[in-house]
Amino acid sequence: MTPTPKRAAPRIDAARREEARRLFETSEIPQVDIAARVGILPASLTRMAKKDGWIRFEKGKRAQTVRRIRARVEREIEAVEGVLEKAGALGGADSAARTLSTLVRTLIELQKYDEDAARRSRVKPEDEDVAPADLDALRDALADRLEKLRRENG
């Protein structure tokens, strides 16, 4: 009996690979969902991340980054307001106003992030059992273990 050949893993182009890296490193999206979005298997995503040295998103770092961005945006707003006062009727006023508008939108997005984070922290799961910290890593480890057992017993 001839063994059936394994299917070749789907190739991923540079744009989808970069999107996978961006989501992996900057979002709370589960690895299974990231893999589905870019059209690869979760195990392939895990291998790419390990091979390329991607660093998985961590919640605590996100809050720290948001605080740092908020402080920077507030400083920029003060600087733009100064330019607007000095520019008055000069041509720089339009550019400064656009910059200010962009910074205000950024602050609004940061506020939404804070509200979402606060809402998530107030929601208590019905099941208080402690789950593993990284379910995707656990799932991949179990899949690898099952594959190894299948080969050994197959």
C-alpha positions in Angstrom: 0.0 0.0 0.0 1.4 3.3 -1.0 1.2 6.1 1.6 -0.7 9.1 0.5 1.5 12.1 0.0 1.1 15.1 2.3 -0.4 18.2 0.9 2.0 21.0 0.4 1.3 23.9 2.9 -0.3 26.9 1.2 2.2 29.6 0.3 1.8 33.0 1.9 2.8 36.1 0.1 4.7 39.0 1.8 1.7 41.1 2.4 -0.3 38.4 4.2 2.8 37.4 6.1 3.2 41.0 7.3 -0.5 41.2 8.2 -0.1 38.0 10.3 3.0 39.4 12.0 1.2 42.7 12.7 -1.8 41.0 14.2 0.3 38.5 16.2 2.4 41.2 17.7 -0.1 44.0 18.3 -3.6 42.5 19.0 -5.4 40.1 21.3 -6.8 38.2 18.4 -6.4 34.4 19.0 -3.8 32.8 16.8 -6.4 30.5 15.2 -8.3 33.6 14.0 -5.1 35.3 12.7 -4.2 32.1 10.8 -7.8 32.0 9.3 -7.6 35.6 8.2 -4.4 35.1 6.3 -5.3 31.7 4.9 -2.8 29.4 6.7 -3.0 26.7 9.4 -2.5 27.7 13.0 0.5 25.5 13.3 2.0 27.2 10.3 1.5 30.6 12.0 3.2 29.3 15.2 6.2 28.0 13.2 6.5 31.3 11.3 6.4 33.3 14.5 9.1 31.1 16.2 11.3 31.0 13.1 11.1 34.8 12.5 11.2 35.7 16.2 7.8 37.4 16.5 6.9 38.6 19.9 3.3 37.8 21.0 1.1 40.7 22.1 0.9 41.2 25.9 -2.0 43.1 27.6 0.1 45.0 30.1 2.4 46.4 27.4 -0.6 47.6 25.5 -1.8 49.8 28.4 1.7 51.2 28.8 1.9 52.0 25.1 -1.5 53.7 25.2 -0.4 55.9 28.1 2.8 56.8 26.3 0.9 57.7 23.1 -1.7 59.7 25.0 1.1 61.8 26.6 2.8 62.4 23.3 -0.5 63.3 21.6 -1.3 65.8 24.3 2.2 67.4 23.9 1.7 67.6 20.2 -1.8 69.2 20.6 -0.2 71.9 22.8 2.5 72.5 20.1 -0.1 72.7 17.3 -2.3 75.1 19.3 0.8 77.3 19.6 1.4 77.2 15.9 -2.3 78.1 15.3 -2.1 81.1 17.5 1.1 82.3 15.8 0.1 81.4 12.3 -3.3 83.2 12.4 -3.9 84.1 8.7 -0.7 82.6 7.5 -0.6 79.5 5.4 0.5 77.2 8.2 -2.8 77.4 9.9 -4.5 74.8 7.5 -1.7 72.3 8.1 -1.8 72.8 11.8 -5.6 72.5 11.9 -5.4 69.1 10.0 -2.7 67.9 12.4 -4.8 68.9 15.4 -7.8 67.1 13.9 -5.8 63.9 13.4 -4.5 64.1 17.0 -8.0 64.6 18.4 -9.1 61.5 16.4 -6.2 59.6 17.9 -7.3 60.7 21.4 -10.8 59.5 20.7 -9.5 56.1 19.6 -7.4 55.9 22.8 -10.5 56.7 24.9 -12.4 53.9 23.2 -9.6 51.5 24.0 -9.7 52.6 27.6 -13.4 52.1 27.8 -13.2 48.7 26.2 -10.4 47.6 28.5 -12.4 48.8 31.5 -15.6 47.0 30.3 -13.6 43.7 29.8 -12.1 43.9 33.3 -15.6 44.2 34.8 -17.0 41.2 33.0 -16.6 38.1 35.1 -16.7 34.7 33.3 -19.4 32.3 34.4 -16.8 29.5 34.7 -14.1 30.5 37.2 -11.8 27.6 36.2 -8.3 28.9 35.5 -7.4 28.5 31.8 -3.9 28.2 30.4 -2.4 31.6 29.7 -1.8 30.9 26.0 -4.5 28.7 24.6 -3.1 28.8 21.1 0.3 27.5 22.2 -1.4 24.8 24.2 -3.5 23.8 21.2 -0.4 23.7 19.0 1.5 21.7 21.5 -1.3 19.1 21.7 -1.6 18.9 17.9 2.2 18.3 17.7 2.0 15.7 20.4 -0.9 13.9 18.7 0.9 13.9 15.4 4.0 12.4 17.0 1.9 9.7 18.7 0.2 9.0 15.3 3.6 8.6 13.6 4.9 6.3 16.4 1.9 4.1 16.4 1.0 4.3 12.7 
